[in-house]
Amino acid sequence: MIQQPLPPTLNIEEILRESEKAFQRFTAFCKEIPADTFFREPAGHWSIAQNLQHLVICTKTATAAYALPRFLVRLFGGKPNRPSAPIPNW
């Protein structure tokens, strides 16, 4: 296996700044997609808009879960049915 260098370590301000830049780039990219393409639902698949909506909902749910004490998350979400995936060794 080829050893890849670890990504740089960022502090919270840098993470927020880079996240905002990524959001702005993604927003600009989405605005360039014609509306008929953005909302088109290929047979048996979600549209780009539906995928984006799904990501927003998942992100909000995960953010809310991280703000709760672990026992509440377990109480409402249940216990995982498998062990956590190992952290990649880059």
N, CA, C and O atoms as CSV, one atom per row, in Angstrom:
chain,resi,resn,atom,element,x,y,z
A,1,MET,N,N,0.844,-1.184,0.000
A,1,MET,CA,C,0.000,0.000,0.000
A,1,MET,C,C,0.886,1.244,0.000
A,1,MET,O,O,1.885,1.313,0.717
A,2,ILE,N,N,0.508,2.207,-0.803
A,2,ILE,CA,C,1.273,3.451,-0.898
A,2,ILE,C,C,0.926,4.331,0.292
A,2,ILE,O,O,-0.249,4.592,0.554
A,3,GLN,N,N,1.937,4.787,1.007
A,3,GLN,CA,C,1.721,5.687,2.141
A,3,GLN,C,C,1.441,7.088,1.610
A,3,GLN,O,O,2.233,7.650,0.854
A,4,GLN,N,N,0.315,7.635,2.013
A,4,GLN,CA,C,-0.039,8.993,1.632
A,4,GLN,C,C,0.222,9.904,2.817
A,4,GLN,O,O,0.015,9.501,3.962
A,5,PRO,N,N,0.672,11.126,2.563
A,5,PRO,CA,C,0.903,12.044,3.679
A,5,PRO,C,C,-0.415,12.403,4.365
A,5,PRO,O,O,-1.466,12.456,3.727
A,6,LEU,N,N,-0.343,12.643,5.651
A,6,LEU,CA,C,-1.520,13.070,6.391
A,6,LEU,C,C,-1.940,14.465,5.944
A,6,LEU,O,O,-1.090,15.299,5.630
A,7,PRO,N,N,-3.250,14.725,5.913
A,7,PRO,CA,C,-3.672,16.086,5.585
A,7,PRO,C,C,-3.204,17.040,6.680
A,7,PRO,O,O,-2.989,16.624,7.819
A,8,PRO,N,N,-3.048,18.305,6.341
A,8,PRO,CA,C,-2.582,19.254,7.355
A,8,PRO,C,C,-3.580,19.375,8.504
A,8,PRO,O,O,-4.787,19.238,8.308
A,9,THR,N,N,-3.069,19.628,9.681
A,9,THR,CA,C,-3.922,19.840,10.852
A,9,THR,C,C,-4.366,21.298,10.858
A,9,THR,O,O,-3.552,22.212,10.723
A,10,LEU,N,N,-5.665,21.496,11.017
A,10,LEU,CA,C,-6.215,22.848,11.014
A,10,LEU,C,C,-6.824,23.159,12.375
A,10,LEU,O,O,-7.328,22.268,13.059
A,11,ASN,N,N,-6.771,24.428,12.760
A,11,ASN,CA,C,-7.461,24.819,13.989
A,11,ASN,C,C,-8.914,25.141,13.636
A,11,ASN,O,O,-9.282,25.146,12.461
A,12,ILE,N,N,-9.723,25.403,14.634
A,12,ILE,CA,C,-11.157,25.594,14.418
A,12,ILE,C,C,-11.450,26.765,13.479
A,12,ILE,O,O,-12.355,26.675,12.650
A,13,GLU,N,N,-10.703,27.855,13.596
A,13,GLU,CA,C,-10.931,29.004,12.720
A,13,GLU,C,C,-10.630,28.636,11.270
A,13,GLU,O,O,-11.359,29.033,10.362
A,14,GLU,N,N,-9.560,27.879,11.056
A,14,GLU,CA,C,-9.199,27.467,9.698
A,14,GLU,C,C,-10.227,26.492,9.125
A,14,GLU,O,O,-10.564,26.565,7.944
A,15,ILE,N,N,-10.721,25.585,9.956
A,15,ILE,CA,C,-11.745,24.645,9.512
A,15,ILE,C,C,-13.000,25.397,9.087
A,15,ILE,O,O,-13.574,25.111,8.036
A,16,LEU,N,N,-13.425,26.359,9.905
A,16,LEU,CA,C,-14.610,27.153,9.564
A,16,LEU,C,C,-14.395,27.960,8.289
A,16,LEU,O,O,-15.287,28.040,7.444
A,17,ARG,N,N,-13.227,28.551,8.149
A,17,ARG,CA,C,-12.914,29.351,6.953
A,17,ARG,C,C,-12.915,28.470,5.698
A,17,ARG,O,O,-13.493,28.842,4.677
A,18,GLU,N,N,-12.267,27.307,5.778
A,18,GLU,CA,C,-12.207,26.397,4.628
A,18,GLU,C,C,-13.585,25.822,4.311
A,18,GLU,O,O,-13.915,25.611,3.144
A,19,SER,N,N,-14.387,25.568,5.338
A,19,SER,CA,C,-15.748,25.077,5.120
A,19,SER,C,C,-16.583,26.122,4.396
A,19,SER,O,O,-17.344,25.794,3.486
A,20,GLU,N,N,-16.443,27.368,4.794
A,20,GLU,CA,C,-17.180,28.451,4.145
A,20,GLU,C,C,-16.751,28.593,2.685
A,20,GLU,O,O,-17.593,28.799,1.811
A,21,LYS,N,N,-15.450,28.484,2.416
A,21,LYS,CA,C,-14.960,28.554,1.025
A,21,LYS,C,C,-15.551,27.418,0.196
A,21,LYS,O,O,-16.003,27.636,-0.928
A,22,ALA,N,N,-15.547,26.202,0.753
A,22,ALA,CA,C,-16.095,25.052,0.036
A,22,ALA,C,C,-17.586,25.250,-0.231
A,22,ALA,O,O,-18.069,24.938,-1.319
A,23,PHE,N,N,-18.309,25.766,0.754
A,23,PHE,CA,C,-19.734,26.033,0.582
A,23,PHE,C,C,-19.960,27.047,-0.533
A,23,PHE,O,O,-20.854,26.866,-1.360
A,24,GLN,N,N,-19.163,28.107,-0.565
A,24,GLN,CA,C,-19.309,29.132,-1.599
A,24,GLN,C,C,-19.002,28.566,-2.986
A,24,GLN,O,O,-19.703,28.878,-3.949
A,25,ARG,N,N,-17.959,27.732,-3.096
A,25,ARG,CA,C,-17.632,27.114,-4.390
A,25,ARG,C,C,-18.760,26.186,-4.845
A,25,ARG,O,O,-19.138,26.179,-6.016
A,26,PHE,N,N,-19.290,25.402,-3.901
A,26,PHE,CA,C,-20.360,24.472,-4.241
A,26,PHE,C,C,-21.625,25.224,-4.645
A,26,PHE,O,O,-22.304,24.830,-5.594
A,27,THR,N,N,-21.945,26.300,-3.934
A,27,THR,CA,C,-23.113,27.113,-4.270
A,27,THR,C,C,-22.967,27.690,-5.676
A,27,THR,O,O,-23.914,27.661,-6.463
A,28,ALA,N,N,-21.790,28.211,-5.990
A,28,ALA,CA,C,-21.546,28.768,-7.327
A,28,ALA,C,C,-21.686,27.676,-8.389
A,28,ALA,O,O,-22.260,27.914,-9.452
A,29,PHE,N,N,-21.168,26.486,-8.108
A,29,PHE,CA,C,-21.277,25.368,-9.040
A,29,PHE,C,C,-22.743,25.016,-9.293
A,29,PHE,O,O,-23.148,24.834,-10.441
A,30,CYS,N,N,-23.539,24.921,-8.225
A,30,CYS,CA,C,-24.959,24.571,-8.361
A,30,CYS,C,C,-25.724,25.629,-9.153
A,30,CYS,O,O,-26.627,25.297,-9.921
A,31,LYS,N,N,-25.369,26.889,-8.970
A,31,LYS,CA,C,-26.051,27.972,-9.683
A,31,LYS,C,C,-25.780,27.917,-11.185
A,31,LYS,O,O,-26.570,28.431,-11.976
A,32,GLU,N,N,-24.668,27.298,-11.581
A,32,GLU,CA,C,-24.329,27.187,-13.006
A,32,GLU,C,C,-25.090,26.060,-13.695
A,32,GLU,O,O,-25.153,26.024,-14.924
A,33,ILE,N,N,-25.664,25.146,-12.931
A,33,ILE,CA,C,-26.393,24.018,-13.514
A,33,ILE,C,C,-27.775,24.505,-13.946
A,33,ILE,O,O,-28.497,25.100,-13.146
A,34,PRO,N,N,-28.148,24.259,-15.198
A,34,PRO,CA,C,-29.483,24.683,-15.644
A,34,PRO,C,C,-30.573,24.041,-14.777
A,34,PRO,O,O,-30.433,22.897,-14.345
A,35,ALA,N,N,-31.652,24.778,-14.527
A,35,ALA,CA,C,-32.722,24.307,-13.639
A,35,ALA,C,C,-33.294,22.973,-14.097
A,35,ALA,O,O,-33.574,22.106,-13.269
A,36,ASP,N,N,-33.475,22.792,-15.422
A,36,ASP,CA,C,-34.052,21.528,-15.889
A,36,ASP,C,C,-33.131,20.346,-15.569
A,36,ASP,O,O,-33.616,19.239,-15.335
A,37,THR,N,N,-31.835,20.557,-15.555
A,37,THR,CA,C,-30.882,19.512,-15.190
A,37,THR,C,C,-30.857,19.320,-13.673
A,37,THR,O,O,-30.812,18.190,-13.187
A,38,PHE,N,N,-30.887,20.418,-12.934
A,38,PHE,CA,C,-30.795,20.375,-11.469
A,38,PHE,C,C,-31.970,19.614,-10.855
A,38,PHE,O,O,-31.798,18.886,-9.877
A,39,PHE,N,N,-33.160,19.783,-11.427
A,39,PHE,CA,C,-34.363,19.167,-10.877
A,39,PHE,C,C,-34.804,17.893,-11.610
A,39,PHE,O,O,-35.774,17.254,-11.204
A,40,ARG,N,N,-34.102,17.520,-12.684
A,40,ARG,CA,C,-34.488,16.335,-13.451
A,40,ARG,C,C,-34.255,15.081,-12.617
A,40,ARG,O,O,-33.211,14.926,-11.982
A,41,GLU,N,N,-35.234,14.196,-12.629
A,41,GLU,CA,C,-35.137,12.927,-11.911
A,41,GLU,C,C,-34.943,11.801,-12.925
A,41,GLU,O,O,-35.908,11.337,-13.532
A,42,PRO,N,N,-33.697,11.363,-13.110
A,42,PRO,CA,C,-33.484,10.242,-14.028
A,42,PRO,C,C,-34.254,9.015,-13.520
A,42,PRO,O,O,-34.470,8.869,-12.317
A,43,ALA,N,N,-34.653,8.162,-14.414
A,43,ALA,CA,C,-35.458,6.984,-14.050
A,43,ALA,C,C,-34.818,6.214,-12.893
A,43,ALA,O,O,-33.697,5.715,-12.995
A,44,GLY,N,N,-35.569,6.134,-11.791
A,44,GLY,CA,C,-35.103,5.364,-10.648
A,44,GLY,C,C,-34.017,6.034,-9.818
A,44,GLY,O,O,-33.441,5.395,-8.937
A,45,HIS,N,N,-33.726,7.290,-10.072
A,45,HIS,CA,C,-32.660,7.993,-9.349
A,45,HIS,C,C,-33.161,9.343,-8.843
A,45,HIS,O,O,-34.146,9.888,-9.341
A,46,TRP,N,N,-32.463,9.864,-7.847
A,46,TRP,CA,C,-32.794,11.185,-7.332
A,46,TRP,C,C,-32.203,12.256,-8.231
A,46,TRP,O,O,-31.193,12.045,-8.901
A,47,SER,N,N,-32.852,13.405,-8.229
A,47,SER,CA,C,-32.299,14.561,-8.940
A,47,SER,C,C,-31.134,15.128,-8.124
A,47,SER,O,O,-30.920,14.737,-6.976
A,48,ILE,N,N,-30.399,16.034,-8.718
A,48,ILE,CA,C,-29.327,16.723,-7.997
A,48,ILE,C,C,-29.925,17.456,-6.794
A,48,ILE,O,O,-29.360,17.432,-5.700
A,49,ALA,N,N,-31.078,18.110,-7.008
A,49,ALA,CA,C,-31.736,18.851,-5.929
A,49,ALA,C,C,-32.127,17.919,-4.781
A,49,ALA,O,O,-31.961,18.280,-3.616
A,50,GLN,N,N,-32.638,16.735,-5.087
A,50,GLN,CA,C,-33.033,15.786,-4.048
A,50,GLN,C,C,-31.813,15.264,-3.282
A,50,GLN,O,O,-31.869,15.093,-2.064
A,51,ASN,N,N,-30.719,15.011,-3.993
A,51,ASN,CA,C,-29.487,14.591,-3.320
A,51,ASN,C,C,-28.997,15.679,-2.380
A,51,ASN,O,O,-28.584,15.392,-1.256
A,52,LEU,N,N,-29.039,16.923,-2.832
A,52,LEU,CA,C,-28.601,18.044,-2.005
A,52,LEU,C,C,-29.501,18.187,-0.774
A,52,LEU,O,O,-29.009,18.415,0.331
A,53,GLN,N,N,-30.803,18.054,-0.961
A,53,GLN,CA,C,-31.732,18.126,0.167
A,53,GLN,C,C,-31.439,17.013,1.170
A,53,GLN,O,O,-31.462,17.251,2.378
A,54,HIS,N,N,-31.167,15.817,0.690
A,54,HIS,CA,C,-30.831,14.693,1.563
A,54,HIS,C,C,-29.576,14.998,2.391
A,54,HIS,O,O,-29.541,14.719,3.590
A,55,LEU,N,N,-28.555,15.563,1.759
A,55,LEU,CA,C,-27.322,15.901,2.475
A,55,LEU,C,C,-27.570,16.952,3.551
A,55,LEU,O,O,-27.007,16.864,4.642
A,56,VAL,N,N,-28.405,17.944,3.257
A,56,VAL,CA,C,-28.723,18.984,4.240
A,56,VAL,C,C,-29.430,18.373,5.443
A,56,VAL,O,O,-29.086,18.670,6.587
A,57,ILE,N,N,-30.416,17.520,5.185
A,57,ILE,CA,C,-31.159,16.884,6.274
A,57,ILE,C,C,-30.231,16.015,7.124
A,57,ILE,O,O,-30.281,16.068,8.352
A,58,CYS,N,N,-29.387,15.215,6.471
A,58,CYS,CA,C,-28.458,14.345,7.209
A,58,CYS,C,C,-27.474,15.157,8.045
A,58,CYS,O,O,-27.172,14.797,9.183
A,59,THR,N,N,-26.981,16.237,7.482
A,59,THR,CA,C,-26.023,17.072,8.202
A,59,THR,C,C,-26.672,17.716,9.422
A,59,THR,O,O,-26.075,17.755,10.498
A,60,LYS,N,N,-27.891,18.220,9.256
A,60,LYS,CA,C,-28.591,18.830,10.395
A,60,LYS,C,C,-28.865,17.798,11.480
A,60,LYS,O,O,-28.718,18.091,12.666
A,61,THR,N,N,-29.260,16.598,11.086
A,61,THR,CA,C,-29.535,15.526,12.046
A,61,THR,C,C,-28.270,15.140,12.796
A,61,THR,O,O,-28.284,15.004,14.019
A,62,ALA,N,N,-27.178,14.963,12.065
A,62,ALA,CA,C,-25.911,14.581,12.702
A,62,ALA,C,C,-25.418,15.685,13.626
A,62,ALA,O,O,-24.924,15.402,14.718
A,63,THR,N,N,-25.545,16.933,13.207
A,63,THR,CA,C,-25.122,18.055,14.041
A,63,THR,C,C,-25.917,18.087,15.333
A,63,THR,O,O,-25.358,18.311,16.407
A,64,ALA,N,N,-27.218,17.863,15.231
A,64,ALA,CA,C,-28.062,17.837,16.430
A,64,ALA,C,C,-27.667,16.679,17.334
A,64,ALA,O,O,-27.627,16.831,18.555
A,65,ALA,N,N,-27.377,15.527,16.746
A,65,ALA,CA,C,-26.999,14.352,17.546
A,65,ALA,C,C,-25.699,14.595,18.301
A,65,ALA,O,O,-25.572,14.186,19.455
A,66,TYR,N,N,-24.736,15.253,17.670
A,66,TYR,CA,C,-23.460,15.524,18.344
A,66,TYR,C,C,-23.620,16.498,19.505
A,66,TYR,O,O,-22.789,16.524,20.412
A,67,ALA,N,N,-24.676,17.294,19.481
A,67,ALA,CA,C,-24.900,18.256,20.562
A,67,ALA,C,C,-25.561,17.603,21.779
A,67,ALA,O,O,-25.586,18.196,22.857
A,68,LEU,N,N,-26.089,16.401,21.618
A,68,LEU,CA,C,-26.776,15.711,22.709
A,68,LEU,C,C,-25.814,14.814,23.483
A,68,LEU,O,O,-24.794,14.386,22.943
A,69,PRO,N,N,-26.131,14.532,24.726
A,69,PRO,CA,C,-25.337,13.548,25.460
A,69,PRO,C,C,-25.474,12.173,24.783
A,69,PRO,O,O,-26.529,11.844,24.240
A,70,ARG,N,N,-24.412,11.390,24.821
A,70,ARG,CA,C,-24.380,10.104,24.136
A,70,ARG,C,C,-25.534,9.190,24.557
A,70,ARG,O,O,-26.109,8.494,23.720
A,71,PHE,N,N,-25.878,9.186,25.858
A,71,PHE,CA,C,-26.935,8.280,26.305
A,71,PHE,C,C,-28.270,8.603,25.641
A,71,PHE,O,O,-29.067,7.697,25.397
A,72,LEU,N,N,-28.530,9.887,25.343
A,72,LEU,CA,C,-29.769,10.244,24.661
A,72,LEU,C,C,-29.766,9.775,23.209
A,72,LEU,O,O,-30.784,9.314,22.693
A,73,VAL,N,N,-28.629,9.897,22.568
A,73,VAL,CA,C,-28.510,9.431,21.184
A,73,VAL,C,C,-28.754,7.925,21.145
A,73,VAL,O,O,-29.471,7.432,20.273
A,74,ARG,N,N,-28.159,7.193,22.089
A,74,ARG,CA,C,-28.367,5.741,22.156
A,74,ARG,C,C,-29.817,5.405,22.474
A,74,ARG,O,O,-30.373,4.451,21.930
A,75,LEU,N,N,-30.433,6.195,23.361
A,75,LEU,CA,C,-31.808,5.949,23.760
A,75,LEU,C,C,-32.755,6.065,22.560
A,75,LEU,O,O,-33.623,5.213,22.365
A,76,PHE,N,N,-32.585,7.119,21.761
A,76,PHE,CA,C,-33.481,7.353,20.633
A,76,PHE,C,C,-33.009,6.678,19.347
A,76,PHE,O,O,-33.832,6.285,18.521
A,77,GLY,N,N,-31.710,6.541,19.170
A,77,GLY,CA,C,-31.190,5.968,17.934
A,77,GLY,C,C,-30.870,4.496,18.024
A,77,GLY,O,O,-30.753,3.814,17.006
A,78,GLY,N,N,-30.729,4.001,19.242
A,78,GLY,CA,C,-30.397,2.598,19.413
A,78,GLY,C,C,-28.897,2.367,19.407
A,78,GLY,O,O,-28.107,3.272,19.140
A,79,LYS,N,N,-28.531,1.139,19.707
A,79,LYS,CA,C,-27.125,0.743,19.741
A,79,LYS,C,C,-26.708,0.324,18.333
A,79,LYS,O,O,-27.492,-0.316,17.632
A,80,PRO,N,N,-25.497,0.666,17.904
A,80,PRO,CA,C,-25.053,0.259,16.565
A,80,PRO,C,C,-25.119,-1.261,16.412
A,80,PRO,O,O,-24.877,-2.003,17.364
A,81,ASN,N,N,-25.449,-1.711,15.206
A,81,ASN,CA,C,-25.535,-3.145,14.964
A,81,ASN,C,C,-24.227,-3.745,14.441
A,81,ASN,O,O,-24.182,-4.916,14.064
A,82,ARG,N,N,-23.175,-2.941,14.423
A,82,ARG,CA,C,-21.852,-3.425,13.983
A,82,ARG,C,C,-20.787,-2.523,14.596
A,82,ARG,O,O,-21.078,-1.393,14.990
A,83,PRO,N,N,-19.560,-3.017,14.677
A,83,PRO,CA,C,-18.491,-2.170,15.237
A,83,PRO,C,C,-18.158,-1.014,14.290
A,83,PRO,O,O,-18.429,-1.075,13.090
A,84,SER,N,N,-17.574,0.021,14.847
A,84,SER,CA,C,-17.153,1.160,14.035
A,84,SER,C,C,-16.093,0.737,13.042
A,84,SER,O,O,-15.308,-0.174,13.303
A,85,ALA,N,N,-16.076,1.405,11.903
A,85,ALA,CA,C,-15.050,1.139,10.912
A,85,ALA,C,C,-13.707,1.630,11.417
A,85,ALA,O,O,-13.649,2.643,12.113
A,86,PRO,N,N,-12.634,0.943,11.086
A,86,PRO,CA,C,-11.326,1.402,11.558
A,86,PRO,C,C,-10.932,2.726,10.900
A,86,PRO,O,O,-11.326,3.014,9.770
A,87,ILE,N,N,-10.167,3.506,11.610
A,87,ILE,CA,C,-9.663,4.776,11.075
A,87,ILE,C,C,-8.556,4.454,10.082
A,87,ILE,O,O,-7.652,3.681,10.400
A,88,PRO,N,N,-8.609,5.041,8.866
A,88,PRO,CA,C,-7.566,4.721,7.887
A,88,PRO,C,C,-6.184,5.138,8.384
A,88,PRO,O,O,-6.034,6.170,9.037
A,89,ASN,N,N,-5.213,4.352,8.079
A,89,ASN,CA,C,-3.833,4.644,8.456
A,89,ASN,C,C,-3.128,5.243,7.252
A,89,ASN,O,O,-2.469,4.537,6.489
A,90,TRP,N,N,-3.272,6.550,7.089
A,90,TRP,CA,C,-2.671,7.235,5.946
A,90,TRP,C,C,-1.230,7.363,6.199
A,90,TRP,O,O,-0.504,7.912,5.369
